[in-house]
């Protein structure tokens, strides 16, 4: 079989563009290869054993927090536990690992949204990360619920919502494609009712303008998937550095191959050779 594409470089999270369906590329080193048109073709990923930190470029034996070396993992604000748990933001205590980064990434408007990825879930993201965040989670539908002044307040609103709804995606269900339809505008009304007292208390504490309920439209998303997997088998480059299979679809940050699925984001920083065959 001759090769259509043969590139070597460091893997990155897949760049996405909203559309019907979502348009995916794979980023290998400085090369970006559009993937949608490659569905149906055999491809191959070979991991050469080298992982380079996406922040400082240093070689690392193990990837921390999806692409960082251990020193960066300990040092950078983006790797702090408050990024996973924004309600633990400690900027106001003067202990942010990188206050300047915090000012541009956390002390800015955030959106608390509802999404349907594997059922109803709540999530938060920076305003500018809509709809990328939704696509990365494989949501088929998402709707903004409130806009808030900071990541911290978004985290507090999310905590209130978590009493009533999941905040995680069941990625196995997400990849099976049988996600039941939901009326997110209706779910938003219901959720705002359930957390009305919490929102009032948060406004008392952080200012009336800190939380704004929004009436924005939702966004439906479709994904380029030709064949949904029946059983989900996962590829792991740490265990099996050669992955081969016919590309059958893409959803979230997953490539769906006929031999199993692979979460590309998980291998950010891995140096790979990526090949697509004529087939
Ligand atoms: Zn590093």
Boltz pocket constraint, residues with backbone or C-beta under 6 A from the ligand:
constraints:
  - pocket:
      binder: B
      contacts: [[A, 53], [A, 54], [A, 55], [A, 56], [A, 57], [A, 58], [A, 68], [A, 69], [A, 70], [A, 71], [A, 72], [A, 73]]
      max_distance: 6.0
